[in-house]
Amino acid sequence: MDARDLLRSQFRFAHQFLEMALDDVSPETAATRVGGATINSIAHIYAHAVTSEDAFVSGAKGDDGISVLEAGGWGTKTGIPVAKPRQDEEWAKLNIDFAATREYAKQVYEATDEFLATAPEDVLFREADGPAGKVRIFPEIMLTHTAQHWGEIAALKGVQGMKGLPF
């Protein structure tokens, strides 16, 4: 297994766990914003994770990189007008269609895997300045971003009386 294959495998694993965390979440539970908390709803966190990945992948493709959100008309279907890097109050007010967002996510995961399979290595392992120094965008930022958000979702399920992950 080379670095590219490992990266593809890790993203598939991260996507699997993100989706596993959502398997028993109803649209109502997904839309619930826990009272007194500063964290967004499950639907908003999930939408942020998926749109961020979509934006990073489409951006890495260069000039012709159109996001899945734009290309597939998913903005209208999901209630997500544009990918935003931060979850602010404007983002928290979006009326996100959870079921449609899960369908959109499948398309993003496919686009990510296709990108990881074909992108030049210098793009896959491009570095950027991070808070703790240089980081590689895809193996470090985006991969941990997805894992971080499945953890948030699992915790939010817990405070709503559900089991965070099925094991």
C-alpha positions in Angstrom: 0.0 0.0 0.0 1.4 3.4 -0.9 0.7 6.8 0.6 -2.1 7.5 -1.9 -3.9 4.2 -1.2 -3.5 4.8 2.6 -5.0 8.3 2.3 -7.9 6.9 0.3 -8.5 4.2 2.9 -8.4 6.7 5.7 -10.9 8.9 4.1 -13.2 6.0 3.4 -12.9 5.0 7.1 -13.6 8.6 8.3 -16.7 8.8 6.0 -17.9 5.4 7.3 -17.6 6.6 10.9 -19.3 9.9 10.2 -22.2 8.1 8.5 -22.3 5.5 11.3 -22.7 8.2 13.9 -25.8 9.4 11.9 -27.5 6.1 11.2 -30.1 6.4 14.0 -30.5 10.2 13.9 -33.9 11.4 12.9 -34.4 14.7 11.1 -35.9 16.2 14.3 -32.9 15.1 16.4 -30.5 16.4 13.7 -32.2 19.8 13.8 -32.2 20.1 17.6 -29.9 22.8 19.0 -29.2 21.9 22.7 -30.4 24.6 25.0 -27.7 26.6 26.7 -25.0 25.2 24.5 -22.9 27.1 22.0 -22.5 24.2 19.6 -24.7 24.0 16.5 -27.1 21.2 15.7 -26.1 17.8 14.4 -27.4 18.8 10.9 -25.4 22.0 10.9 -22.2 20.2 12.0 -22.6 17.5 9.5 -23.3 20.0 6.7 -20.2 22.0 7.7 -18.0 18.8 7.6 -19.3 17.8 4.2 -19.3 21.2 2.5 -15.8 21.9 3.8 -14.5 18.7 2.3 -16.3 19.5 -1.0 -14.8 23.0 -1.0 -11.3 21.8 -0.3 -11.5 19.1 -3.0 -13.0 21.4 -5.6 -10.5 24.1 -4.7 -7.6 21.8 -5.1 -8.7 20.8 -8.6 -7.9 24.3 -9.8 -9.8 26.6 -12.1 -12.2 24.0 -13.3 -13.0 22.7 -9.8 -16.7 23.2 -9.4 -18.0 21.9 -6.1 -20.5 19.0 -5.9 -22.8 21.5 -4.1 -22.8 23.7 -7.2 -22.6 21.1 -9.9 -25.4 19.0 -8.6 -27.8 21.7 -7.5 -27.5 20.5 -4.0 -27.7 24.0 -2.5 -31.4 24.1 -3.3 -32.0 20.5 -2.3 -30.2 20.7 1.1 -30.9 24.3 2.1 -27.1 25.0 2.1 -26.5 28.0 -0.1 -22.7 27.9 0.0 -19.9 26.2 1.8 -18.6 28.2 4.7 -15.4 27.6 6.6 -16.9 28.7 9.9 -20.1 27.9 11.6 -21.4 31.3 12.6 -24.9 32.6 13.6 -25.9 33.0 9.9 -25.0 29.3 9.4 -26.9 28.3 12.5 -30.1 29.8 11.0 -30.1 27.7 7.9 -33.0 25.3 7.5 -31.0 22.2 6.5 -32.7 19.2 4.9 -30.9 16.4 6.7 -31.9 13.6 4.4 -30.9 15.5 1.3 -27.6 16.5 2.9 -26.9 12.8 3.5 -27.5 12.1 -0.2 -25.2 15.1 -1.1 -22.5 13.7 1.2 -22.5 10.4 -0.8 -21.7 12.5 -3.9 -19.0 14.4 -2.0 -17.4 11.2 -0.8 -17.3 9.8 -4.4 -15.7 13.1 -5.6 -13.1 13.0 -2.8 -12.1 9.4 -3.6 -11.9 10.1 -7.3 -9.7 13.2 -6.5 -7.5 11.3 -4.2 -7.0 8.5 -6.8 -5.9 10.9 -9.5 -4.5 14.1 -8.0 -0.8 14.7 -8.4 1.2 14.0 -5.3 2.3 17.6 -4.9 -1.4 18.5 -4.6 -2.3 15.7 -2.3 0.5 16.5 0.1 0.5 20.3 -0.3 1.4 22.2 2.9 -0.2 25.2 4.5 0.5 27.3 7.5 -1.5 26.1 10.5 -1.7 27.3 14.1 1.1 24.8 15.1 3.2 25.2 12.0 3.2 23.6 8.6 0.4 21.0 8.0 -0.6 18.9 5.0 -4.0 19.9 3.9 -5.5 16.5 3.0 -3.8 14.0 5.3 -3.8 16.2 8.3 -6.4 19.0 8.1 -9.3 17.5 6.2 -9.0 14.0 7.6 -8.9 15.1 11.2 -11.6 17.6 10.4 -14.0 14.8 9.5 -13.0 12.8 12.6 -13.4 15.7 14.9 -17.0 16.4 13.7 -18.1 12.7 14.0 -17.0 13.0 17.6 -19.0 16.2 18.1 -22.0 14.5 16.6 -21.6 11.5 18.8 -21.4 13.8 21.9 -24.5 15.7 20.9 -26.3 12.4 20.5 -25.2 11.5 24.0 -26.6 14.7 25.6 -29.9 14.0 23.8 -30.1 10.6 25.4 -28.8 8.5 22.5 -25.8 6.3 22.1 -23.1 8.3 20.3 -21.6 5.4 18.2 -23.1 2.0 17.8 -20.3 0.1 19.6 
